[in-house]
Amino acid sequence: MELKGITREWDSLKKDAAARAASAAPYVKEGKIVDAKDAVALLEAVIKPGDKVNIEGNNQKQADFLAKTGRSW
C-alpha cells in the first residue's frame, strides 16, 4: 500500500522545543535568569494547551505562585 500526498515530519518534537525556546527568549536574561515580573509571561509563552505540568517536591511557594496567577493551563 502506497501513501500518496502524505508528508511525514520526523523532527516535530525538536521543532516544538525550538519554537518554545524562541518564544521564551525575550523573557530570559543572562543564562537562565527571568525577572519576577516576567515569570507569568514566560509560563504563558512556553506552556501550551494540553501540556501536563508537574511541580516536583513539596514546595508551597511554587503552588501559591501558580494559584495567584489565576491561570488554568
mmCIF file of the N, C-alpha and C atoms, coordinates in Angstrom:
data_MODEL
# 
_entry.id   MODEL 
# 
loop_
_atom_site.group_PDB 
_atom_site.id 
_atom_site.type_symbol 
_atom_site.label_atom_id 
_atom_site.label_alt_id 
_atom_site.label_comp_id 
_atom_site.label_asym_id 
_atom_site.label_entity_id 
_atom_site.label_seq_id 
_atom_site.pdbx_PDB_ins_code 
_atom_site.Cartn_x 
_atom_site.Cartn_y 
_atom_site.Cartn_z 
_atom_site.occupancy 
_atom_site.B_iso_or_equiv 
_atom_site.pdbx_formal_charge 
_atom_site.auth_seq_id 
_atom_site.auth_comp_id 
_atom_site.auth_asym_id 
_atom_site.auth_atom_id 
_atom_site.pdbx_PDB_model_num 
ATOM 1   N N  . MET A 1 1  ? 0.844  -1.177 0.000  1.00 0.00 ? 1  MET A N  1 
ATOM 2   C CA . MET A 1 1  ? 0.000  0.000  0.000  1.00 0.00 ? 1  MET A CA 1 
ATOM 3   C C  . MET A 1 1  ? 0.891  1.242  0.000  1.00 0.00 ? 1  MET A C  1 
ATOM 4   N N  . GLU A 1 2  ? 0.615  2.155  -0.874 1.00 0.00 ? 2  GLU A N  1 
ATOM 5   C CA . GLU A 1 2  ? 1.413  3.363  -1.011 1.00 0.00 ? 2  GLU A CA 1 
ATOM 6   C C  . GLU A 1 2  ? 0.626  4.564  -0.516 1.00 0.00 ? 2  GLU A C  1 
ATOM 7   N N  . LEU A 1 3  ? 1.247  5.382  0.294  1.00 0.00 ? 3  LEU A N  1 
ATOM 8   C CA . LEU A 1 3  ? 0.605  6.574  0.826  1.00 0.00 ? 3  LEU A CA 1 
ATOM 9   C C  . LEU A 1 3  ? 1.046  7.775  -0.002 1.00 0.00 ? 3  LEU A C  1 
ATOM 10  N N  . LYS A 1 4  ? 0.146  8.277  -0.799 1.00 0.00 ? 4  LYS A N  1 
ATOM 11  C CA . LYS A 1 4  ? 0.477  9.423  -1.645 1.00 0.00 ? 4  LYS A CA 1 
ATOM 12  C C  . LYS A 1 4  ? -0.035 10.707 -1.006 1.00 0.00 ? 4  LYS A C  1 
ATOM 13  N N  . GLY A 1 5  ? 0.740  11.754 -1.146 1.00 0.00 ? 5  GLY A N  1 
ATOM 14  C CA . GLY A 1 5  ? 0.313  13.056 -0.646 1.00 0.00 ? 5  GLY A CA 1 
ATOM 15  C C  . GLY A 1 5  ? 0.485  13.244 0.850  1.00 0.00 ? 5  GLY A C  1 
ATOM 16  N N  . ILE A 1 6  ? 1.137  12.292 1.497  1.00 0.00 ? 6  ILE A N  1 
ATOM 17  C CA . ILE A 1 6  ? 1.346  12.416 2.941  1.00 0.00 ? 6  ILE A CA 1 
ATOM 18  C C  . ILE A 1 6  ? 2.812  12.737 3.190  1.00 0.00 ? 6  ILE A C  1 
ATOM 19  N N  . THR A 1 7  ? 3.039  13.838 3.854  1.00 0.00 ? 7  THR A N  1 
ATOM 20  C CA . THR A 1 7  ? 4.397  14.228 4.219  1.00 0.00 ? 7  THR A CA 1 
ATOM 21  C C  . THR A 1 7  ? 4.571  14.002 5.707  1.00 0.00 ? 7  THR A C  1 
ATOM 22  N N  . ARG A 1 8  ? 5.589  13.256 6.040  1.00 0.00 ? 8  ARG A N  1 
ATOM 23  C CA . ARG A 1 8  ? 5.832  12.965 7.458  1.00 0.00 ? 8  ARG A CA 1 
ATOM 24  C C  . ARG A 1 8  ? 6.912  13.886 8.005  1.00 0.00 ? 8  ARG A C  1 
ATOM 25  N N  . GLU A 1 9  ? 6.696  14.324 9.222  1.00 0.00 ? 9  GLU A N  1 
ATOM 26  C CA . GLU A 1 9  ? 7.693  15.117 9.933  1.00 0.00 ? 9  GLU A CA 1 
ATOM 27  C C  . GLU A 1 9  ? 8.285  14.243 11.021 1.00 0.00 ? 9  GLU A C  1 
ATOM 28  N N  . TRP A 1 10 ? 9.556  13.990 10.921 1.00 0.00 ? 10 TRP A N  1 
ATOM 29  C CA . TRP A 1 10 ? 10.209 13.120 11.891 1.00 0.00 ? 10 TRP A CA 1 
ATOM 30  C C  . TRP A 1 10 ? 10.876 13.896 13.010 1.00 0.00 ? 10 TRP A C  1 
ATOM 31  N N  . ASP A 1 11 ? 10.853 15.205 12.921 1.00 0.00 ? 11 ASP A N  1 
ATOM 32  C CA . ASP A 1 11 ? 11.500 16.010 13.953 1.00 0.00 ? 11 ASP A CA 1 
ATOM 33  C C  . ASP A 1 11 ? 10.535 17.018 14.577 1.00 0.00 ? 11 ASP A C  1 
ATOM 34  N N  . SER A 1 12 ? 9.276  16.633 14.709 1.00 0.00 ? 12 SER A N  1 
ATOM 35  C CA . SER A 1 12 ? 8.263  17.558 15.222 1.00 0.00 ? 12 SER A CA 1 
ATOM 36  C C  . SER A 1 12 ? 8.532  17.963 16.677 1.00 0.00 ? 12 SER A C  1 
ATOM 37  N N  . LEU A 1 13 ? 9.031  17.043 17.504 1.00 0.00 ? 13 LEU A N  1 
ATOM 38  C CA . LEU A 1 13 ? 9.331  17.388 18.897 1.00 0.00 ? 13 LEU A CA 1 
ATOM 39  C C  . LEU A 1 13 ? 10.492 18.378 18.971 1.00 0.00 ? 13 LEU A C  1 
ATOM 40  N N  . LYS A 1 14 ? 11.490 18.172 18.119 1.00 0.00 ? 14 LYS A N  1 
ATOM 41  C CA . LYS A 1 14 ? 12.633 19.080 18.080 1.00 0.00 ? 14 LYS A CA 1 
ATOM 42  C C  . LYS A 1 14 ? 12.191 20.475 17.645 1.00 0.00 ? 14 LYS A C  1 
ATOM 43  N N  . LYS A 1 15 ? 11.324 20.545 16.633 1.00 0.00 ? 15 LYS A N  1 
ATOM 44  C CA . LYS A 1 15 ? 10.817 21.834 16.158 1.00 0.00 ? 15 LYS A CA 1 
ATOM 45  C C  . LYS A 1 15 ? 9.969  22.519 17.227 1.00 0.00 ? 15 LYS A C  1 
ATOM 46  N N  . ASP A 1 16 ? 9.155  21.736 17.941 1.00 0.00 ? 16 ASP A N  1 
ATOM 47  C CA . ASP A 1 16 ? 8.309  22.297 19.002 1.00 0.00 ? 16 ASP A CA 1 
ATOM 48  C C  . ASP A 1 16 ? 9.170  22.864 20.129 1.00 0.00 ? 16 ASP A C  1 
ATOM 49  N N  . ALA A 1 17 ? 10.203 22.125 20.527 1.00 0.00 ? 17 ALA A N  1 
ATOM 50  C CA . ALA A 1 17 ? 11.093 22.603 21.593 1.00 0.00 ? 17 ALA A CA 1 
ATOM 51  C C  . ALA A 1 17 ? 11.806 23.883 21.164 1.00 0.00 ? 17 ALA A C  1 
ATOM 52  N N  . ALA A 1 18 ? 12.230 23.940 19.913 1.00 0.00 ? 18 ALA A N  1 
ATOM 53  C CA . ALA A 1 18 ? 12.912 25.140 19.420 1.00 0.00 ? 18 ALA A CA 1 
ATOM 54  C C  . ALA A 1 18 ? 11.957 26.331 19.378 1.00 0.00 ? 18 ALA A C  1 
ATOM 55  N N  . ALA A 1 19 ? 10.711 26.092 18.991 1.00 0.00 ? 19 ALA A N  1 
ATOM 56  C CA . ALA A 1 19 ? 9.722  27.173 18.942 1.00 0.00 ? 19 ALA A CA 1 
ATOM 57  C C  . ALA A 1 19 ? 9.416  27.695 20.344 1.00 0.00 ? 19 ALA A C  1 
ATOM 58  N N  . ARG A 1 20 ? 9.314  26.795 21.315 1.00 0.00 ? 20 ARG A N  1 
ATOM 59  C CA . ARG A 1 20 ? 9.050  27.215 22.689 1.00 0.00 ? 20 ARG A CA 1 
ATOM 60  C C  . ARG A 1 20 ? 10.241 27.984 23.261 1.00 0.00 ? 20 ARG A C  1 
ATOM 61  N N  . ALA A 1 21 ? 11.449 27.539 22.950 1.00 0.00 ? 21 ALA A N  1 
ATOM 62  C CA . ALA A 1 21 ? 12.648 28.251 23.416 1.00 0.00 ? 21 ALA A CA 1 
ATOM 63  C C  . ALA A 1 21 ? 12.702 29.646 22.798 1.00 0.00 ? 21 ALA A C  1 
ATOM 64  N N  . ALA A 1 22 ? 12.324 29.742 21.534 1.00 0.00 ? 22 ALA A N  1 
ATOM 65  C CA . ALA A 1 22 ? 12.320 31.051 20.872 1.00 0.00 ? 22 ALA A CA 1 
ATOM 66  C C  . ALA A 1 22 ? 11.274 31.973 21.479 1.00 0.00 ? 22 ALA A C  1 
ATOM 67  N N  . SER A 1 23 ? 10.117 31.428 21.854 1.00 0.00 ? 23 SER A N  1 
ATOM 68  C CA . SER A 1 23 ? 9.078  32.260 22.460 1.00 0.00 ? 23 SER A CA 1 
ATOM 69  C C  . SER A 1 23 ? 9.448  32.677 23.883 1.00 0.00 ? 23 SER A C  1 
ATOM 70  N N  . ALA A 1 24 ? 10.340 31.917 24.523 1.00 0.00 ? 24 ALA A N  1 
ATOM 71  C CA . ALA A 1 24 ? 10.791 32.254 25.879 1.00 0.00 ? 24 ALA A CA 1 
ATOM 72  C C  . ALA A 1 24 ? 11.945 33.246 25.870 1.00 0.00 ? 24 ALA A C  1 
ATOM 73  N N  . ALA A 1 25 ? 12.658 33.328 24.773 1.00 0.00 ? 25 ALA A N  1 
ATOM 74  C CA . ALA A 1 25 ? 13.880 34.134 24.693 1.00 0.00 ? 25 ALA A CA 1 
ATOM 75  C C  . ALA A 1 25 ? 13.724 35.590 25.143 1.00 0.00 ? 25 ALA A C  1 
ATOM 76  N N  . PRO A 1 26 ? 12.621 36.276 24.818 1.00 0.00 ? 26 PRO A N  1 
ATOM 77  C CA . PRO A 1 26 ? 12.512 37.678 25.252 1.00 0.00 ? 26 PRO A CA 1 
ATOM 78  C C  . PRO A 1 26 ? 12.464 37.863 26.776 1.00 0.00 ? 26 PRO A C  1 
ATOM 79  N N  . TYR A 1 27 ? 12.138 36.825 27.510 1.00 0.00 ? 27 TYR A N  1 
ATOM 80  C CA . TYR A 1 27 ? 11.978 36.933 28.955 1.00 0.00 ? 27 TYR A CA 1 
ATOM 81  C C  . TYR A 1 27 ? 13.210 36.471 29.728 1.00 0.00 ? 27 TYR A C  1 
ATOM 82  N N  . VAL A 1 28 ? 14.121 35.785 29.058 1.00 0.00 ? 28 VAL A N  1 
ATOM 83  C CA . VAL A 1 28 ? 15.286 35.206 29.726 1.00 0.00 ? 28 VAL A CA 1 
ATOM 84  C C  . VAL A 1 28 ? 16.471 36.159 29.609 1.00 0.00 ? 28 VAL A C  1 
ATOM 85  N N  . LYS A 1 29 ? 17.061 36.471 30.753 1.00 0.00 ? 29 LYS A N  1 
ATOM 86  C CA . LYS A 1 29 ? 18.246 37.335 30.802 1.00 0.00 ? 29 LYS A CA 1 
ATOM 87  C C  . LYS A 1 29 ? 19.488 36.451 30.659 1.00 0.00 ? 29 LYS A C  1 
ATOM 88  N N  . GLU A 1 30 ? 20.612 36.885 31.209 1.00 0.00 ? 30 GLU A N  1 
ATOM 89  C CA . GLU A 1 30 ? 21.834 36.097 31.125 1.00 0.00 ? 30 GLU A CA 1 
ATOM 90  C C  . GLU A 1 30 ? 21.611 34.695 31.684 1.00 0.00 ? 30 GLU A C  1 
ATOM 91  N N  . GLY A 1 31 ? 22.093 33.706 30.985 1.00 0.00 ? 31 GLY A N  1 
ATOM 92  C CA . GLY A 1 31 ? 21.952 32.329 31.451 1.00 0.00 ? 31 GLY A CA 1 
ATOM 93  C C  . GLY A 1 31 ? 20.500 31.908 31.464 1.00 0.00 ? 31 GLY A C  1 
ATOM 94  N N  . LYS A 1 32 ? 19.991 31.642 32.655 1.00 0.00 ? 32 LYS A N  1 
ATOM 95  C CA . LYS A 1 32 ? 18.603 31.187 32.797 1.00 0.00 ? 32 LYS A CA 1 
ATOM 96  C C  . LYS A 1 32 ? 17.819 32.066 33.757 1.00 0.00 ? 32 LYS A C  1 
ATOM 97  N N  . ILE A 1 33 ? 18.182 33.332 33.868 1.00 0.00 ? 33 ILE A N  1 
ATOM 98  C CA . ILE A 1 33 ? 17.557 34.238 34.830 1.00 0.00 ? 33 ILE A CA 1 
ATOM 99  C C  . ILE A 1 33 ? 16.348 34.924 34.194 1.00 0.00 ? 33 ILE A C  1 
ATOM 100 N N  . VAL A 1 34 ? 15.230 34.914 34.924 1.00 0.00 ? 34 VAL A N  1 
ATOM 101 C CA . VAL A 1 34 ? 13.997 35.566 34.484 1.00 0.00 ? 34 VAL A CA 1 
ATOM 102 C C  . VAL A 1 34 ? 13.556 36.517 35.586 1.00 0.00 ? 34 VAL A C  1 
ATOM 103 N N  . ASP A 1 35 ? 13.260 37.752 35.232 1.00 0.00 ? 35 ASP A N  1 
ATOM 104 C CA . ASP A 1 35 ? 12.751 38.710 36.219 1.00 0.00 ? 35 ASP A CA 1 
ATOM 105 C C  . ASP A 1 35 ? 11.406 38.220 36.743 1.00 0.00 ? 35 ASP A C  1 
ATOM 106 N N  . ALA A 1 36 ? 11.138 38.490 38.015 1.00 0.00 ? 36 ALA A N  1 
ATOM 107 C CA . ALA A 1 36 ? 9.882  38.059 38.627 1.00 0.00 ? 36 ALA A CA 1 
ATOM 108 C C  . ALA A 1 36 ? 8.678  38.625 37.883 1.00 0.00 ? 36 ALA A C  1 
ATOM 109 N N  . LYS A 1 37 ? 8.790  39.852 37.375 1.00 0.00 ? 37 LYS A N  1 
ATOM 110 C CA . LYS A 1 37 ? 7.663  40.465 36.659 1.00 0.00 ? 37 LYS A CA 1 
ATOM 111 C C  . LYS A 1 37 ? 7.371  39.761 35.330 1.00 0.00 ? 37 LYS A C  1 
ATOM 112 N N  . ASP A 1 38 ? 8.339  38.988 34.813 1.00 0.00 ? 38 ASP A N  1 
ATOM 113 C CA . ASP A 1 38 ? 8.164  38.289 33.540 1.00 0.00 ? 38 ASP A CA 1 
ATOM 114 C C  . ASP A 1 38 ? 7.815  36.812 33.700 1.00 0.00 ? 38 ASP A C  1 
ATOM 115 N N  . ALA A 1 39 ? 7.710  36.344 34.946 1.00 0.00 ? 39 ALA A N  1 
ATOM 116 C CA . ALA A 1 39 ? 7.510  34.916 35.189 1.00 0.00 ? 39 ALA A CA 1 
ATOM 117 C C  . ALA A 1 39 ? 6.217  34.393 34.573 1.00 0.00 ? 39 ALA A C  1 
ATOM 118 N N  . VAL A 1 40 ? 5.127  35.109 34.765 1.00 0.00 ? 40 VAL A N  1 
ATOM 119 C CA . VAL A 1 40 ? 3.833  34.656 34.226 1.00 0.00 ? 40 VAL A CA 1 
ATOM 120 C C  . VAL A 1 40 ? 3.862  34.674 32.696 1.00 0.00 ? 40 VAL A C  1 
ATOM 121 N N  . ALA A 1 41 ? 4.420  35.729 32.124 1.00 0.00 ? 41 ALA A N  1 
ATOM 122 C CA . ALA A 1 41 ? 4.504  35.816 30.661 1.00 0.00 ? 41 ALA A CA 1 
ATOM 123 C C  . ALA A 1 41 ? 5.356  34.679 30.095 1.00 0.00 ? 41 ALA A C  1 
ATOM 124 N N  . LEU A 1 42 ? 6.426  34.332 30.782 1.00 0.00 ? 42 LEU A N  1 
ATOM 125 C CA . LEU A 1 42 ? 7.271  33.224 30.346 1.00 0.00 ? 42 LEU A CA 1 
ATOM 126 C C  . LEU A 1 42 ? 6.486  31.913 30.360 1.00 0.00 ? 42 LEU A C  1 
ATOM 127 N N  . LEU A 1 43 ? 5.770  31.665 31.457 1.00 0.00 ? 43 LEU A N  1 
ATOM 128 C CA . LEU A 1 43 ? 4.973  30.438 31.539 1.00 0.00 ? 43 LEU A CA 1 
ATOM 129 C C  . LEU A 1 43 ? 3.912  30.392 30.456 1.00 0.00 ? 43 LEU A C  1 
ATOM 130 N N  . GLU A 1 44 ? 3.277  31.525 30.192 1.00 0.00 ? 44 GLU A N  1 
ATOM 131 C CA . GLU A 1 44 ? 2.265  31.577 29.135 1.00 0.00 ? 44 GLU A CA 1 
ATOM 132 C C  . GLU A 1 44 ? 2.874  31.337 27.764 1.00 0.00 ? 44 GLU A C  1 
ATOM 133 N N  . ALA A 1 45 ? 4.120  31.728 27.590 1.00 0.00 ? 45 ALA A N  1 
ATOM 134 C CA . ALA A 1 45 ? 4.783  31.556 26.298 1.00 0.00 ? 45 ALA A CA 1 
ATOM 135 C C  . ALA A 1 45 ? 5.182  30.105 26.038 1.00 0.00 ? 45 ALA A C  1 
ATOM 136 N N  . VAL A 1 46 ? 5.556  29.383 27.082 1.00 0.00 ? 46 VAL A N  1 
ATOM 137 C CA . VAL A 1 46 ? 6.087  28.034 26.858 1.00 0.00 ? 46 VAL A CA 1 
ATOM 138 C C  . VAL A 1 46 ? 5.105  26.905 27.160 1.00 0.00 ? 46 VAL A C  1 
ATOM 139 N N  . ILE A 1 47 ? 4.097  27.158 27.975 1.00 0.00 ? 47 ILE A N  1 
ATOM 140 C CA . ILE A 1 47 ? 3.119  26.105 28.284 1.00 0.00 ? 47 ILE A CA 1 
ATOM 141 C C  . ILE A 1 47 ? 1.950  26.253 27.324 1.00 0.00 ? 47 ILE A C  1 
ATOM 142 N N  . LYS A 1 48 ? 1.680  25.188 26.589 1.00 0.00 ? 48 LYS A N  1 
ATOM 143 C CA . LYS A 1 48 ? 0.631  25.200 25.569 1.00 0.00 ? 48 LYS A CA 1 
ATOM 144 C C  . LYS A 1 48 ? -0.567 24.371 26.043 1.00 0.00 ? 48 LYS A C  1 
ATOM 145 N N  . PRO A 1 49 ? -1.761 24.632 25.478 1.00 0.00 ? 49 PRO A N  1 
ATOM 146 C CA . PRO A 1 49 ? -2.935 23.834 25.850 1.00 0.00 ? 49 PRO A CA 1 
ATOM 147 C C  . PRO A 1 49 ? -2.661 22.337 25.634 1.00 0.00 ? 49 PRO A C  1 
ATOM 148 N N  . GLY A 1 50 ? -3.047 21.559 26.614 1.00 0.00 ? 50 GLY A N  1 
ATOM 149 C CA . GLY A 1 50 ? -2.845 20.112 26.534 1.00 0.00 ? 50 GLY A CA 1 
ATOM 150 C C  . GLY A 1 50 ? -1.561 19.645 27.203 1.00 0.00 ? 50 GLY A C  1 
ATOM 151 N N  . ASP A 1 51 ? -0.667 20.572 27.546 1.00 0.00 ? 51 ASP A N  1 
ATOM 152 C CA . ASP A 1 51 ? 0.569  20.201 28.242 1.00 0.00 ? 51 ASP A CA 1 
ATOM 153 C C  . ASP A 1 51 ? 0.249  19.755 29.661 1.00 0.00 ? 51 ASP A C  1 
ATOM 154 N N  . LYS A 1 52 ? 1.039  18.844 30.162 1.00 0.00 ? 52 LYS A N  1 
ATOM 155 C CA . LYS A 1 52 ? 0.922  18.424 31.549 1.00 0.00 ? 52 LYS A CA 1 
ATOM 156 C C  . LYS A 1 52 ? 2.027  19.114 32.330 1.00 0.00 ? 52 LYS A C  1 
ATOM 157 N N  . VAL A 1 53 ? 1.663  19.726 33.445 1.00 0.00 ? 53 VAL A N  1 
ATOM 158 C CA . VAL A 1 53 ? 2.632  20.449 34.277 1.00 0.00 ? 53 VAL A CA 1 
ATOM 159 C C  . VAL A 1 53 ? 2.753  19.716 35.599 1.00 0.00 ? 53 VAL A C  1 
ATOM 160 N N  . ASN A 1 54 ? 3.983  19.384 35.971 1.00 0.00 ? 54 ASN A N  1 
ATOM 161 C CA . ASN A 1 54 ? 4.233  18.666 37.205 1.00 0.00 ? 54 ASN A CA 1 
ATOM 162 C C  . ASN A 1 54 ? 5.177  19.497 38.065 1.00 0.00 ? 54 ASN A C  1 
ATOM 163 N N  . ILE A 1 55 ? 4.762  19.824 39.258 1.00 0.00 ? 55 ILE A N  1 
ATOM 164 C CA . ILE A 1 55 ? 5.621  20.555 40.183 1.00 0.00 ? 55 ILE A CA 1 
ATOM 165 C C  . ILE A 1 55 ? 6.230  19.529 41.131 1.00 0.00 ? 55 ILE A C  1 
ATOM 166 N N  . GLU A 1 56 ? 7.531  19.404 41.060 1.00 0.00 ? 56 GLU A N  1 
ATOM 167 C CA . GLU A 1 56 ? 8.233  18.413 41.876 1.00 0.00 ? 56 GLU A CA 1 
ATOM 168 C C  . GLU A 1 56 ? 8.404  18.891 43.307 1.00 0.00 ? 56 GLU A C  1 
ATOM 169 N N  . GLY A 1 57 ? 8.401  17.975 44.200 1.00 0.00 ? 57 GLY A N  1 
ATOM 170 C CA . GLY A 1 57 ? 8.684  18.273 45.593 1.00 0.00 ? 57 GLY A CA 1 
ATOM 171 C C  . GLY A 1 57 ? 7.493  18.859 46.340 1.00 0.00 ? 57 GLY A C  1 
ATOM 172 N N  . ASN A 1 58 ? 7.746  19.276 47.555 1.00 0.00 ? 58 ASN A N  1 
ATOM 173 C CA . ASN A 1 58 ? 6.723  19.823 48.412 1.00 0.00 ? 58 ASN A CA 1 
ATOM 174 C C  . ASN A 1 58 ? 7.022  21.306 48.596 1.00 0.00 ? 58 ASN A C  1 
ATOM 175 N N  . ASN A 1 59 ? 6.834  22.078 47.528 1.00 0.00 ? 59 ASN A N  1 
ATOM 176 C CA . ASN A 1 59 ? 7.191  23.483 47.583 1.00 0.00 ? 59 ASN A CA 1 
ATOM 177 C C  . ASN A 1 59 ? 5.928  24.335 47.554 1.00 0.00 ? 59 ASN A C  1 
ATOM 178 N N  . GLN A 1 60 ? 5.512  24.760 48.695 1.00 0.00 ? 60 GLN A N  1 
ATOM 179 C CA . GLN A 1 60 ? 4.282  25.539 48.812 1.00 0.00 ? 60 GLN A CA 1 
ATOM 180 C C  . GLN A 1 60 ? 4.394  26.887 48.107 1.00 0.00 ? 60 GLN A C  1 
ATOM 181 N N  . LYS A 1 61 ? 5.592  27.443 48.033 1.00 0.00 ? 61 LYS A N  1 
ATOM 182 C CA . LYS A 1 61 ? 5.780  28.729 47.358 1.00 0.00 ? 61 LYS A CA 1 
ATOM 183 C C  . LYS A 1 61 ? 5.424  28.626 45.880 1.00 0.00 ? 61 LYS A C  1 
ATOM 184 N N  . GLN A 1 62 ? 5.836  27.540 45.225 1.00 0.00 ? 62 GLN A N  1 
ATOM 185 C CA . GLN A 1 62 ? 5.502  27.341 43.815 1.00 0.00 ? 62 GLN A CA 1 
ATOM 186 C C  . GLN A 1 62 ? 3.998  27.206 43.639 1.00 0.00 ? 62 GLN A C  1 
ATOM 187 N N  . ALA A 1 63 ? 3.372  26.429 44.484 1.00 0.00 ? 63 ALA A N  1 
ATOM 188 C CA . ALA A 1 63 ? 1.935  26.220 44.380 1.00 0.00 ? 63 ALA A CA 1 
ATOM 189 C C  . ALA A 1 63 ? 1.178  27.522 44.603 1.00 0.00 ? 63 ALA A C  1 
ATOM 190 N N  . ASP A 1 64 ? 1.594  28.287 45.598 1.00 0.00 ? 64 ASP A N  1 
ATOM 191 C CA . ASP A 1 64 ? 0.947  29.577 45.864 1.00 0.00 ? 64 ASP A CA 1 
ATOM 192 C C  . ASP A 1 64 ? 1.112  30.526 44.688 1.00 0.00 ? 64 ASP A C  1 
ATOM 193 N N  . PHE A 1 65 ? 2.328  30.559 44.105 1.00 0.00 ? 65 PHE A N  1 
ATOM 194 C CA . PHE A 1 65 ? 2.579  31.438 42.964 1.00 0.00 ? 65 PHE A CA 1 
ATOM 195 C C  . PHE A 1 65 ? 1.672  31.089 41.787 1.00 0.00 ? 65 PHE A C  1 
ATOM 196 N N  . LEU A 1 66 ? 1.584  29.809 41.447 1.00 0.00 ? 66 LEU A N  1 
ATOM 197 C CA . LEU A 1 66 ? 0.749  29.413 40.322 1.00 0.00 ? 66 LEU A CA 1 
ATOM 198 C C  . LEU A 1 66 ? -0.727 29.660 40.608 1.00 0.00 ? 66 LEU A C  1 
ATOM 199 N N  . ALA A 1 67 ? -1.139 29.472 41.858 1.00 0.00 ? 67 ALA A N  1 
ATOM 200 C CA . ALA A 1 67 ? -2.536 29.724 42.216 1.00 0.00 ? 67 ALA A CA 1 
ATOM 201 C C  . ALA A 1 67 ? -2.877 31.207 42.091 1.00 0.00 ? 67 ALA A C  1 
ATOM 202 N N  . LYS A 1 68 ? -1.933 32.084 42.446 1.00 0.00 ? 68 LYS A N  1 
ATOM 203 C CA . LYS A 1 68 ? -2.170 33.522 42.383 1.00 0.00 ? 68 LYS A CA 1 
ATOM 204 C C  . LYS A 1 68 ? -2.235 34.038 40.947 1.00 0.00 ? 68 LYS A C  1 
ATOM 205 N N  . THR A 1 69 ? -1.623 33.325 40.020 1.00 0.00 ? 69 THR A N  1 
ATOM 206 C CA . THR A 1 69 ? -1.648 33.784 38.626 1.00 0.00 ? 69 THR A CA 1 
ATOM 207 C C  . THR A 1 69 ? -3.054 33.670 38.052 1.00 0.00 ? 69 THR A C  1 
ATOM 208 N N  . GLY A 1 70 ? -3.857 32.776 38.638 1.00 0.00 ? 70 GLY A N  1 
ATOM 209 C CA . GLY A 1 70 ? -5.235 32.634 38.181 1.00 0.00 ? 70 GLY A CA 1 
ATOM 210 C C  . GLY A 1 70 ? -5.365 31.934 36.838 1.00 0.00 ? 70 GLY A C  1 
ATOM 211 N N  . ARG A 1 71 ? -4.315 31.284 36.415 1.00 0.00 ? 71 ARG A N  1 
ATOM 212 C CA . ARG A 1 71 ? -4.329 30.617 35.123 1.00 0.00 ? 71 ARG A CA 1 
ATOM 213 C C  . ARG A 1 71 ? -4.713 29.156 35.311 1.00 0.00 ? 71 ARG A C  1 
ATOM 214 N N  . SER A 1 72 ? -5.413 28.639 34.353 1.00 0.00 ? 72 SER A N  1 
ATOM 215 C CA . SER A 1 72 ? -5.675 27.200 34.345 1.00 0.00 ? 72 SER A CA 1 
ATOM 216 C C  . SER A 1 72 ? -5.220 26.669 32.984 1.00 0.00 ? 72 SER A C  1 
ATOM 217 N N  . TRP A 1 73 ? -4.034 26.082 33.002 1.00 0.00 ? 73 TRP A N  1 
ATOM 218 C CA . TRP A 1 73 ? -3.495 25.603 31.742 1.00 0.00 ? 73 TRP A CA 1 
ATOM 219 C C  . TRP A 1 73 ? -4.156 24.318 31.461 1.00 0.00 ? 73 TRP A C  1 
# 
